[in-house]
Structure formats: structure tokens, C-alpha cells
Amino acid sequence: MKKIILLTFLLPLIIYSKEVSINEFVKSYIDKTYKIKQDKELLNQAIADVIRTYAIDDIYLYGNGGYTYSKGVSSDSLIPKEKSNIYSFMFGASKTFSDTGTRVKVDTSVSKIDSVAGLSMYSSFIPGLAMMAGQEKTIYMNSLKFSITQPLLKNFFGIIDKSPNQLSTIAKEIREVLNQESFEKELTNAISLYLRWLFLYNQIKMLEDIVKENKDVFRQTEDMVKAGVSNKADLETARVVVIMYEKTLLEVKKSYEAFLEEVKKYYDLNGDDIPLFEFNFNINVQKQDITSIRAIKMVEKYISQVNISLEVAKNKRLPSLDFVTYYTLYGSGDSIGNSYSSLKTSEFFIGLQLSFPLFNFDSRGEIKKLESEYERLMLEKEKTIKDLNAVSDSLLDNIKNLKTIIEKQKEYILSLETKLRYQREQYRQGILSLAEVTRTSSDLANAKLALIGYNVDFYTNYYNYLELTDSIESVFKY
């Protein structure tokens, strides 16, 4: 019956507790972290900025309409005075071709003129003029105009028009690089969190084994005291050691429980889920070319942006010299149809228009600022390469040194285990004090705990190097 009751209590733990691999944990972390989702929205904003730059190549429709009231001519005119109601409408379309900077406009205008002839001062003397008074007439007048403006100096071949799209496209590419960097950073954060979890869990398991071993020593000492082979001082020494490691175990467990709250943000822990990771120290890490990594490419993209802005600023210093041409047709009639069918009067214009600020301080100052920014970014690139090379060398040295330290630590632990075995035998024979055994046991416990830290440090440096050289995603599967 007792076995059945015990099984009933343990069954939920057996069902829900499992070993969590680093791949499984990192996948959950990436799915739950908000940073990657926020970065995606920032990329969407950068894409939207690129789309906005296409507005310059859009076709713009425009138009207007109005009413004009006109009355009379000069007082000494032989022509009768008129009252006119003029209704005018104009609509058209314009388009800019950013690749060449060309502006094209097509528009048409229509005016309906309703007029009534009045009397002039000579109407009483000239019967013909009197007869015209009071007559109504309606005339439709229209025009059709096609014009082209082509920059020849400033904005030649659309240098200025194309720049917003070019700058926004590079900004989008920079955001893509930043997002990839951010993703790998989150990947590294997930790995670091998992390794910390692994470190604390292994510490607890190691401390539990150490407490168990020292309890065995305590019970052995009790038996020896009862047999008169050992004294009560040794018994208290053994008791102190047990209490010391139990206290350490409680502190680590407390830290572990608090740490699990952080783990739960990114992984749904069930029961007594535990981390499972196999350490492999036969990893061969080769030095990578730092100049080709994303961090350097990102600085180069900033330099490209400055180069485009500098080219535009230099172009803005040139006078605005434009080739202008337009062709216009005019017509009139007593109806809209007749007015358009009589589009016979034409006007063709070709010429140049010139404008420029006399000193152009704005462009001169902008050029100077951009040239300075270019030099700053070139120095930043040089500094970044040096800094990353230093970090790379440091990580590689750490990996190499930790590998050697781990090998030596394992040898040290084997030696301490052998020494402790002999000392315990000598203690049982009564030829060695328990203090010596306890000292060696303590050294062994500390050595094992230190090995756990070295193992985690090795992989932390290894993954940091992969993240630095943009290769963690290709090596680490999740």
C-alpha cells in the first residue's frame, strides 16, 4: 500500500519532468522574446520609407475651376459696353522621371464666356451700335499644352531626385543587418541563459553528492568513535563539514529557484525539468577574417550613405539651369466640341531658365559637414576593425587557455580522488587525522565545482566568438 501511495505522488513528476536540450530551449526563447518581433516592425518601417520615395515618380493630377464677372470697356470706346460671365476649368497631369530628372506636364483649359452687349456713349449717334445693345453671345475657348523641363546642371540625370530612394534603400539594408545582429545577440543571450541554468543545476547535483559523501564520513566517524578508534573532536569536525556544505547547497538552491523565474519567461517549465548538455572540448576554432563581418559592412553602408549625400550636396552647388520647351494649341467656338475641333492656333516655345543663390552658403556648409562625417566614419571603420580583432584574439586565447585548464583540472581532480582514497583508508586505520582527510575532501569538492565553471566558461567564450564572427546561426541548430 505504501508503495502505491508513493508511486501516486511520484507519477506526476515522472510524467512532466524532462531533460531540456539547448536546442529546445533556444527555440522557445527565440519564439517568446519581444526584441525580435520589435526589430521586425522596425524593418517594416524602413521598407515603408523606401516605398514613400517612389512618390517622386508618381503621376500627379491637378485641376482648378472658377468664375469671373467682367463689365465694360473704356468710356470713350466705340464698342458697346459688355457684361461677361466667365466660367473657367483647368485640369492636367504631371510626372517626374527621377532617373533623368525630367518633368513632363500635360494640361488643358476650357473657358465658357457668356456676354451681353451694352450701350456706349456713341450708340445714339450710330444706329448700328444701338442695334448691338442687349445682344447675348456664348463663346468657348480652350487650350491644350504639353511641356518638358530637363535639368542640365543641378539635378542633372536626377542626381537629387534619386537620392531619397538610394538613401532609404541603404537604410533598409542597414536595418536588415541590425536585425540579423540583434537576432544573433538574442541567440547568444538564450545560450548564455541556458548555460547559466546548466551551471547552477550541476552545482546543485555536485553539492548533493558532496553532502552525501561527507554524511558517509560523518557516519563512519560515529562508528569509529563508538569503537574507540576516533575521538569526539573528529566527529564534530565531520559534522561541521556536513553543515558547511548543506548550507552552501541551500544557498545555491535558493539562487537556482530565483533563477528559474527568469527561465520561465522564455520556456514553459513543467515539474522538475532539467537542462541536458553534453560538453565536447574537441572543438577546433579557427580565426576568422574580421573585415568581412556584418559589423564592418554596416559601417561601410553608413559610408555609402554619406557618399550619396555628398554627391547630392556638391550637385546642389551648381546653378539650376533647365532646358524648357512647350507646345500649346488654342481653339474657340460656340460649343465645347467646336472649340476642340478648331484647335488650329499653335505656339511652340524653346528656351533655358537659370537660377542660383549668389553665395550658396547652405550647400557649402553641408558639403563641409558631410566631408567631416566621411572622415569620421572611415576612422570609425578602422577603430572597429582593431577593436573586433582585439576581442577576437581575446576570445580565441580564452578558448585555448580554458581547454588547457579543463584538462589540467581533470588531472587535478583524479589526483585528489586518489589521494582522498588513500587518506580515508589511513584514517580508518587510525594513522591519519580526520582534519587531513577533510582538507583533501574540501579541495576535491572545490575542484569539481570549479570544473563546472570552467566548462560553462569554455562554451560561453566559444559561442561569443561564433556570434562575433557571424557564424553562430550556421553552427548552432535550433
NUMI-64572 format. One record per residue: y, x, z of N, C-alpha, C, O, CB in turn. Coordinates in steps of 0.2 Angstrom, whole numbers, plus 5000, padded with zeros to 4 digits. Atoms other than C-alpha are relative to their C-alpha. Glycine has a CB too. Example, Ala and Ser with C-alpha at 12.3 -4.5 7.8 and 13.67 -1.06 7.14 Angstrom:
BEGIN
499450045000497850625039500650045000500550095003500049955006
499449964999499550685036500549965003501149995004500250024993
***
This chain:
BEGIN
499450045000500050005000500650045000501150034996500049955006
499449965000501250145004500150034994500750044992499950055006
500049975006500850224988500449954995500849974990499450034997
499750055004501350064979500749995001501149994996499649935000
499350014998502950044988500450064998500950064995500149995008
499649945003503450224984500150014993500650034990499650075003
499950005007503050204966500549954998500849964993499349984997
499550055001504150054966500750025000501150014996499949945004
499449974999505550154972500250054995500750064993500150035007
499949955005505250294960500049984993500350024989499550055001
500150025006504950194945500750004996500750024990499749944999
499450005004506750164940500350074999500650084993500649975005
499849935001507150354942499650034994499850064990499950045006
500449975006505650394930500249974994500250004988499349985002
499850035006506250264918500750024997500750044991500049925001
499349995002508150304917500250075000500650094996500449965005
499849925000508250494921499750034994499150024992499750035007
500249965006508050604906500450075000500950085003500149964994
499749935001508450784901500549994994500349974988499550054998
499550015005510050784891500150074996500350124999500749985003
499849945004510250914877500750014998501149964999499650004993
499349995002511850994872500249974994500849954994500150085000
499850045006511750914855500249935002500749904999499450014995
499950074998511650744863500649995003501049945002499449975004
499450014996513050774875500650014996501149974996500050055006
499449995004514250844862500149944995500749934994499950074996
499950055005513950704850500349945004500849915001499349974997
499750064996514350574864500750025002501149985002499649995007
499449984998515850674869500549994994501049974995500050085002
499650005006516550684851500149924999500749904996499750034994
499950075002516250494849500549975005500849925003499349965001
499650034994517150454866500750035000501249995003499750005006
499349974999518650574865500549974996500449954990500050084999
499450045003520350494861500450054995500750034990500449975005
499649965004521050654854499950004992500350004988499950085003
500250005007520050654838500349944996500549944990499350014999
499750065003520550474835500750004999501049974994499849945004
499350005001522350504838500250054994500750044990500350035007
499849955005522350654826499949974993500249984988499550065000
500250035006521550544813500749954998500849954992499449955000
499450045002523150424814500550044998500950024994500149965007
499549955002524250574813499950024993500450034989500050065004
500149995007523450614797500149954995500449964990499250024999
499850065003523650434791500750004999501049984993499749945003
499350005001525450454794500350054995500750044991500450025007
499849955005525550614784499849984993500250004988499650075002
500250035006524650534770500549954998500849944992499349975000
499550055001525950394771500650034998501050004993500149955006
499449975002527350514770500050034993500450034989500150065004
500149985007526650584753500149944996500449944991499250034999
500050065004526450404747500849984999501049964993499649945003
499350025000528350374751500450054995500850024992500350015007
499649965005528850524740499949984993500350004988499750075000
500150025006528150434725500649954998500649934992499349974999
499550055001529650314726500550034995500849984991500449995007
499549975004530750434716499849984992500249984988500150075000
500250015006529650394701499949934998499649904993499350044998
500150085000529650204704500549984994501050014993500149975006
499550045005530450084691500449955005500149915008499649964995
499650044996531950004699500349954996500649964991500650055004
499750065003532549834694500749995003500749995009499549944999
499450024997534349784696500449954996500249944991500550075001
499650055003535549654692500649975004500649985010499549944998
499450034997537149554696500249944996500149944990500550055002
499750065003538049394692500649985003500750005009499549944999
499450024997539749324694500449954996500249934991500450065001
499550055003541149204690500750035000500950065005499949935003
499349985001542849244683500449954998500249914993500150074996
499550055003544349124681500650044998500950085001500249955006
499549975003545649184669500549954997500349904994499850054994
499550055002547349094665500550044996500950084999500249965006
499449985004548649134651500050074998499650114999500549985005
499849945003549349274642500850015002501049985006499950014992
499349994998551149344642500449944998500349914993500250074996
499650065001552549224642500349994993500549944991500649995005
499650015007553349264625499550014994499750024989500450064999
500550005005551649264616500049944995500249884998499350015003
500050065005551549154600499349975001499349914999500050034993
500650034999549749124605500049955006500349975011499450055001
500050054995549448964616499750035007499250075006499749944999
500349984994549049004634499349975001499249914998500449985006
500650034999547248984639499750015007500050055011499550054996
500350004994546248944654499250014999498949984995500049935004
500749985002544449034654499650005006499850025012500050074997
500549994995542949014665499550054997499150034992499749935002
500549955002541849164663499450015005499550025011500450074999
500649994996540049174669499650064997499450064991499549935000
500349945002539349344668499350025004499350015010500550065000
500649984997537549414671499850064997499950084991499449944999
500249945002536849584670499350025004499350015010500550065001
500649974997535049654673499750054996499950064990499549945001
500349945004534149804669499550045004499350015010500650054999
500649974997532849934674500250084999500550104994499349994997
499949935001532950124678499450045003499050015007500750025004
500649964998531650254680500250085000500650104996499449994996
499949924999531750444686499350034998498850015001500350025007
500649965001530450564679500150075004500450115002499950014992
499849954996530350684693499750074997500050124999499649995007
500349945003529350814683500550044996500550104995499449994996
499549975004530850844672500749985002501250015000500049974993
499450024997532250764682500449954996501049944997500550065001
499750045005532650644668500149935003499749905006499649994993
499850074998533550474672500149964994500449984989500650005004
500050045006533250334660500249935002500049915008499350004996
499850074998534150164661500049964994500349984988500750005003
499950055005534050004650500249945004500049925009499349994997
499750064997535149854654500349964995500549984989500550025005
499750055004535849704646500549965004500349945010499549964996
499550044997537349594650500149944995500249954989500650045002
499850065003537749414645500649975003500649965009499449954999
499450034997539449334647500149934996500149934990500650045000
499950075003539749144644500849995001501049985007499649945003
499350014999541649114641500249934998500149914992500450054996
499850075002542248934642500850005001501050015006499749945005
499250005000544148924637500349944997500049904993500250064996
499650055002545448794635500750024998501050055002500049945005
499449985003546948824624500649965003500549905004500150004993
499450034997548648784632500650004996500650024990500250025007
499450005004550448764626500450075001500450105007500549955002
499649944999551548914623500749984999500949924997499850064994
499350025000553448914623500249994993500849964991500450065002
499850025007553448904604499649944997499749924991499950064995
500450065003552248754602500549954997500349924993499649985006
499650065002553748634600500350024993500549974990500549995005
499649985007554448734585499450014995499650014989500450065001
500549995005552748774577499549955001499149955006499750085001
500550054999551648624574499350025001498949995004500149954994
500649985000550148724571499750025007499250015009499950064996
500249984993550148794589499949945004499549945009500650055003
500050064996550448624596499349974999499049945004500549954998
500750035002548848564587499450045004498950015006499950004993
500549964996547848704596500049995007499450005010500150084999
500050014993548348654613499549955002499449904999500749985002
500550044997546948574623499350014997498849974999500249934999
500749995003545548634612499650045004499850095008500150044993
500549964995543948694621499550044995499450024989499649955004
500449965003542848834615499550045004499750055010500350044995
500549964996541248924621499850064996499550054991499449955003
500249945003540849104617499550035004499650045010500650044998
500549964996539349204622500050074997500050084991499249974999
499949935002539549394622499550045004499350025010500750035002
500549974997538149514626500050084998500350094993499349974999
500049935002537749704626499350025002499049995007500550045003
500749974998536049804626500250075000500350104995499549984995
499849935000536249984632499450045003499050025007500650015005
500649954998534950124633500450075001500750104997499550004994
499649944998535550284642499550055003499050035006500649995005
500449954998534750454646500550055003501050075000499650034995
499749954996535350584659499550065001499050045005500449985006
500549955000534550754658500450065004500850095001499750024994
499649944997535050894671499850064996499250074994499750005008
500149935004535251064663500050065005499850115003500550014995
500049944996535651174678499749985007499149995009500750025001
500250034994535551084695499549954999499649914995500649975005
500650055001533850994697499750014993499449964990500249935001
500349995007533351074680499249995001498950025006500250074998
500750025000531551014677499849975007499249995009499650074998
500250044994531550914693499950045006499550025010499549964998
500149964994531651054705500149975007499749975011500450075000
499950034994532450954718499649935001499449925006500849985000
500350075000531650784713499250015003499049975006500049974994
500749994998529850864715499950025007499350025010499750054995
500149964993530150954732499849955005499449975009500750035002
500250044995529950804743499249995000498949995005500349935000
500850015001528150774736499750065002499150065005499949974993
500349944998527750954737500050025007499550045010500450064996
500049994993528350974755499549965004499249985008500750005002
500450054997527450814760499350024999498950015004500249934998
500749995001525850864752499850065004499250065007499950024992
500249944996525851034761500049985007499650005011500550064999
500150034993526250944777499449965002499149975007500649955002
500750045000524750834774499450055001499050055005499949964995
500649955000523650994771500150035007499550055010500150054995
500049964994524351074787499749955006499449975010500850015002
500350054995523950914797499250004999498949995005500249934999
500749995000522150924790499750065003499250065006499850004992
500249944996522051104796500049995007499650015011500450064997
499950014993522751054813499449955002499249965008500749975001
500650044998521450914814499450035000499050025005500049944995
500649974999520051024810500050055006499550065009499950044993
500049954994520651154823499949965006499649985011500750035000
500050044994520851014835499349975001499049975007500549945000
500750035000519050944831499650065003499250055008499849984993
500449954998518351114834500250025007499750045011500150074996
499849994993519351134850499749955005499449975010500850005001
500350054996518650974856499250015001498950005006500149934997
500749985000516951034851499950055005499450055009499850024993
500149954995517151184862500149985007499850005011500650064998
499950034994517851084876499449965002499249975008500649955000
500650044999516250974875499550055003499150045007499849964994
500549954999515151134875500250035007499750045011500050054995
499849974994516151204890499849965006499649985011500750025000
500250054995515951044900499350005001499049995007500349934998
500850005000514051044896499850065004499450065008499749994994
500349944997513851224901500250005008499950035012500350064997
499850004993514851194917499549955004499349975010500749975001
500550054997513651044921499450045001499050035006499949944995
500749965000512151164917500150055006499650065010499950034994
499949954995512951294929499949975007499550005011500650034999
500050034993513151184944499349975001499049985007500549945000
500750034999511451094941499550065002499150055006499849964994
500449944999510551264940500150035007499750065010500150054994
499949974994511451324955499749965006499449995011500850005001
500350044995510851174965499250015000498950025006500149934998
500749985000509051204959499850065003499350075007499749994993
500149934998509151384963500150005008499750035012500550054997
499950014992509851344981499549975003499349985009500749975001
500550034997508551224984499450045001499050035006499849934996
500549955000507251354980500150055006499650075009499950034994
499849954995508151474991499949975007499650005012500750034999
500150034993508251355006499249995001499050005007500349935000
500850014998506351315004499750065002499350075006499749974993
500349944998505951495004500250025007499750055011500250064995
499849984994506951535019499849955006499749975012500850005001
500350054995506251375028499350035001499050025007500049934998
500749974999504551455025500050065004499650075008499750024993
499949944995505151615033500149985007499850015011500650054997
499850034994505851515047499349985004499249995010500549955000
500650024997504151435050499550055001499150055006499649954995
500449944999503251595048500250045006499850065010500050054994
499849964994504351675061499949965007499749995012500850015000
500250044994504051525073499350025002499150025008500149934998
500749984999502151565071500050065004499650085008499649994994
500149934997502451745075500350015007500050045011500450054995
499750014993503551705090499549985005499450005010500649965000
500550034996502151595097499450055001499150055006499849944996
500549955000500951735093500250065004499850115005499750024993
499749944997502051865102500150064996500250114998499550015006
499849955004502251965087500750014998500950074997499649994993
499350005001504051925085500449975005500149945010500249974993
499650034995505451885096500549944998500649934992500550065003
499650065001506651735098500750024996500949984993500249975006
499449985003508151835091499850004992500349984988500250085001
500250015007507151845074500049934998500249914992499450044999
500150075002506851665075500749974999500949934994499749965006
499350035001508751625077500350034994500750004990500550025006
499749975006509151755063499749964994500149944989499850074999
500350045005507951655052500349934999500549904994499249995001
499750075000508751485057500750014997500949964994500049985008
499349995002510551555054500050004992500449974989500350065003
500149995007509951605036499949934997500249914992499550054998
500250075003509251425033500649965000500849934995499449975004
499450045000510851345039500550024996500949984993500350005008
499549985005511951455029499949984993500449954990500050085000
500250025007511051415013500049924999500249904994499350034997
499950085000510951225017500749985000500949944996499749975007
499350025000512751225020500350024993500749984990500450045005
499849985007513051315003499849954995500149934991499850074998
500350055004511951184995500449945000500549914995499249995002
499650064999512851045002500750004997500949954994500149985008
499349995003514551114996499949994992500349964989500350075002
500150005008513851144978499849934998500149904993499450044998
500250075002513050964978500749965000500749914996499549975005
499450045000514750894983500450014994500749974991500450025007
499649995006515650984969499649974994500049954989500050084999
500450025006514250934957500149925000500249904994499250015001
499950075000514450744962500749994997500849944993499949975007
499350015003516350764959500050014993500449984989500550045004
500049975007516050854943499749944995499949934989499650064999
500450055004514850714937500549944998500449914992499449975003
499550055002516350594937500450024993500549974989500549995005
499749975006517150704923499549994994499749974989500250075001
500650005006515450704913500049934998499949914992499450025003
500150075002515350514914500649974995500549924992500049965007
499450035005517050494904499750014993499949984989500650055001
500249995007516050564889499349994999499149994993500250074999
500750015001514250524892499849955005500049955011499650075001
500350054996513350374899499450025004498950025002499949944996
500649984996512350444913499649955003499949905005500350055006
500550054997510850354919499650035005499250085004499649964994
500449974995509950384935500250075002500750095003499350004998
499949924998509650574938500050044993499650094993499550025005
500049965006510050634920500250075002500650085006500549974995
499849934998510050824920500150034993499850014988499450035004
499949965006510550954907499450044999499150075003500750045001
500649965002509251044897500250054995500450034989499449964998
499849955005509651204888499650065001499550095006500850025002
500449945000508651354883500450064998500750064992499449994995
499649955002509551514884499750054996499150074997500250045007
500349955004509251634870500650064999501150054997499949974993
499649945000510051814871499950044994500250104994500050035006
500249965006509351874854500549984995500349994989499350004998
499550025005510951814846500450064997500650105001500549955003
499649945003511751944833500649974998500749944993499550034995
499450025002513551914832500450054996500550114999500549975006
499649965004514551994818500749995000500949935000499750004993
499350015000516352024817500249974994500049994988500450075001
499750045006517251904805500750034998501050055002500049935002
499349985003518751934794500549955003500549895001500050004992
499550044997520151864804500549974995500849914996500450035006
499450025004521451854790499849934995500249904992500150054995
500150055004520451714781499849935004499649885002499350014996
500150064996520351594796500549955000501149964997499850025007
499550065001521251424797500750025004501250005001499749945003
499449994996522551484810500550044995501150034996499950045006
499649965004523151614797500249964994500849964992499750064998
499950045006523051494782500649955002501049934998499449964998
499550044998524151374792500750035000501150004998499849975007
499349975001525551494794500250014993500850014991499950075004
499949995007525351534776500349934996500749944992499450024996
499750075003525651344772500749995002501149964999499549955002
499450014998527151344783500550054995501150034994500150025007
499749965005527751494772500149974994500749984991499750075000
499950045007527451394756500549955001500949944996499349974998
499450054999528551254763500750035000501150014996499949965007
499349975000529951374766500250034993500750024991500050065005
499949975007529751454749500349944995500749954991499450034997
499750065004529951274741500749985002501149974997499549945001
499350024997531451234752500550054997501150034996500049995007
499549955002532251404747500149994993500750004991499750075002
499950015007531951374729500549944998500949954994499349994996
499650065001532751204730500750025002501250004999499849945004
499349984997534251274741500450044995501050034994499950035006
499749965005534551404728500249964993500749984990499550064997
499850045005534551274714500649965001501049944997499449964998
499550044999535751174723500750035000501250004999499949975007
499449965001537051314722500349994993500950014992499950075002
499750005007537151284703500449944999500349895002499350004995
499650065002538351164695499649954998499149964995500650024995
500450055002537750994692500349984992500849954991500249935004
499850005007537851004673499449954996498949974996500050074996
500450055003537050854664500149984993500749974991499949935005
499950035007536750804646499949935001499449905004499450034995
500050075000537150624644500049974993500449994989500649975004
499950045006536850504630499849935001499449915005499550034994
500150075000536850324627500149964994500549984990500449965006
500050045006536650194614500149935002499749905005499450014995
499950064998537450024615500149954994500449974989500649995005
499950055005537349864604500449945003500349925009499349984997
499650054998538649724605499949944996499849954990500750025001
500050065004538549544599500349945003500449945009499249984999
499750064997539349374601499849944996499649954990500850015001
500250065003539049194596500149945004500349945010499350004997
499950064997539149014600499449985005499549925008500249944996
500650014996537449024609499750065002499950114999499549954996
500349934998536449154618499550024994499650084993499549995006
500549985005535149154604500450034994500350094991499649944997
499649975005536549184591500350065002500450114998500649954998
499749944998537349314601499650065000499850124998500349995008
500549955001535749414602499850024993499750084991499449995004
500249995007535349394584500650034996500550064991499949934996
499449965003537149464580500150065003500750095002500649955000
499949944997536849624589500150054994499750094992499550025004
499849965005537749724575500450065001500450114998500249964994
499549944998539149824583499650055004499350035009500649975003
500349954996538449984590500550065002501050074998499450034996
499649944997539150134600499550055002499050045006500449975005
500549944998538250304602500550055003501050075000499750024993
499649954997538850424614499650065002499050055004500449975007
500349944998538350604617500550055004501050065001499650034994
499549964996539150724630499750045006499150035007500649965002
500249964994539050834645500449975006501049965005500150074999
499650024994539650794663499850065005499350085006499849935003
500149944995539950934676500449985006500949955007500450064996
499750004994540250934694499750055005499150075004499949935003
500249954996540151064708500550015006501150005005499850064997
499549984995540851104725500350074999499950114997499749995007
499749945002542051244724499750065004499650115001500749995002
500349944996541351354738499249995002498950045003500450015006
500750024998539651264742499850035006499250065006499650024994
500249974993539551314760499449985002499050015005500649995005
500650034998538151194763499450044998498950065001500049934998
500649975003536951274751499950075002499450105003500049994992
500049924998537451454755499750005007499350055009500750035000
500350004993537151414774499349995000498950025004500449965004
500750025000535451334770499650054997499150075000499949934996
500449955002534851474760500050065005499450095006500450034993
500049954995535351604773499549985006499150025008500750015003
500450034995534451494786499250014998498850035002500149935002
500750005003532851474775499750084999499250095001500049974994
500249935001532851664771499850035007499350075008500550044997
500249984993532851694790499449975003499050015006500649995005
500750034998531451574793499450034997498950034999500149924998
500549975004530451654779499850075004499250085005500250014993
500249944997530551824788499749995007499350035009500750045001
500350024993530151744805499349984999498950015003500449945003
500750025001528551664798499650064998499050065000500049954995
500449945002528051824790499850055006499350075006500450054995
500149964994528251914807499549965004499049995007500650015004
500450054996527351764815499250014997498850025001500249935000
500749995004525851794802499750065003499250075004500149994993
500349944998525751974806499850005008499350035009500650064999
500150004993525851944825499349965001498949985005500649975004
500650044999524551804824499350044998498850045001500049944996
500649965002523351924814499850055006499250065008500150034994
500149954994523552054828499749975006499250005009500650045001
500250034994523351934842499349984999498949985004500449945002
500750035001521751854835499550064999499050055001500049964993
500449945000521052024831499850025007499350045009500350064996
500049984993521352074849499549955004499049975008500650005004
500450054997520551904855499350014998498850015001500249934999
500749995003519051934843499750065003499150055005500150004992
500349944997518752104849499849995007499350025009500550064999
500150014993518852054867499449965001498949975005500649975003
500650045000517551914864499450034998498950025002500149944996
500649965002516352024855499850055005499250065006500250044993
500149954994516552154869499649965006499249995009500650045002
500350044994516152024882499349984998498949985003500549935001
500750025002514651954872499550065001499050065004500049974993
500449944999513952134871499950025007499350045009500350064996
500049974993514352184889499649955004499149975008500750005003
500450054996513652014896499250014998498850005002500249934998
500749995002512052044886499750055004499150055006499950014992
500249944996511852214894499949985007499450005010500450064999
500050024993512252144911499549955002499149965007500749975002
500550054998511052004910499350045000498950025004500049944994
500649965000509652124905499950045007499450045010500050054994
500049964994510152234920499949965006499549985011500650045000
500150054995510252084931499349985001499049975007500549944999
500750025000508552034927499550055003499150045007499749984993
500449944997507852204931500150015007499750025011500250074996
499850004993508852204947499649955004499449965010500749995001
500450054996508052034952499350025001499050005006500149934996
500849984999506252094948499950055005499450055009499850034993
500149954995506552244959500149985007499749995011500650064998
499950034994507252144973499449965002499249955008500649965000
500650044998505752024972499450045002499150025007499849964994
500649964998504552164973500250035007499750045011499950064995
499849974994505552244987499949955006499649965011500750025000
500150064995505552074996499349995002499149975008500449944998
500750014999503752054994499750055005499350035010499650004994
500249944996503352225002500349995007500050005012500250074997
499750004994504652195016499749945004499649955010500749994999
500350064996503852025021499350025002499250005008500049944995
500749984998502152105022500150055006499750045011499650044994
499949954994502852245033500349965006500149975012500650054998
499850044994503752105044499449975003499449975009500549954997
500550034997502152015046499550055004499250035009499549974994
500449954997501352175051500350035006500150075010499850064996
499649984994502752205064500350064999500550095005499649995006
499749935000503352365057500750004997501050054995499550044995
499450005002504952305050500449935003500149885004500049994992
499650054997506352195057500249954995500249964989500750035003
499950055005506752025050500750014997500849984992500049935004
499449995003508552075048500050044993500450024989500550055005
500149975006508052195034499749954995500049954989499550065001
500250055005507052055026500549954998500649944992499449975003
499550055002508451935027500650034996500850004991500349985007
499549965004509652065020499850004992500249984988500250075002
500350005006508552085005499949934996500149924990499350044999
500050075003508251895003500749984998500749944993499749965006
499350025002510151865003500250044994500550004989500450025006
499849965006510352004990499749964994500049964988499850075000
500350035006509051914979500349944998500349924992499250005002
499750075001509751744981500750014996500849974992500149965007
499349995004511551804976499950034993500350014989500450055004
500249975006510751904962499849944995500049944989499550055000
500250065004509951744955500649954998500649934993499449965003
499450045001511551644957500450034995500750004991500349985007
499549975005512551774948499750004993500150004988500150085003
500350005006511251774934500249944996500349934990499250015000
499850065003511651594931500750004997500849984992499949945005
499349995002513451634930500150044994500450024989500450025005
500049965005513151774918499749964993500049974988499650065001
500350035005512051664907500549954997500649954991499449965002
499550055002513451524906500650044997500850024991500249965006
499549965003514751664903499950024993500350024989500250055005
500349975007513751734888500149954995500449964990499350025001
500050065005513651564879500749985000500949954994499649955002
499350025000515451524884500450044995500850024991500450005007
499749955005516051684875499849994993500250004988499950075003
500350015006514851654861500349944996500549954990499349995000
499850055003515451484857500850004999501149984994499949935004
499249995001517351534859500150044994500650034991500350035007
499949965006517051664846499949964994500249974989499550065001
500250045006516251544834500649954999500849944993499449955001
499450045001517751424837500650044997501050024993500249975007
499549965003518951564834500050024993500550024989500150075004
500149985007518151614818499849944995499649954990499550054999
500150065004518051434812499249994998499149954993500450004993
500750005002516151444812499549965005498949955004499750064999
500450044995515651334827499749944997499149924999500449995006
500350075003515351174817499450014996499049974996500649974996
500549995005514251254804499450035004498850025002500250054995
500649974996513151344818499849955005499249955006500350065003
500250044995513151214831499949934997500449904994500649995005
500250065002512251054826500149945005499949955011499350004997
499950054995512750894834499949934997499949885000500750005004
***
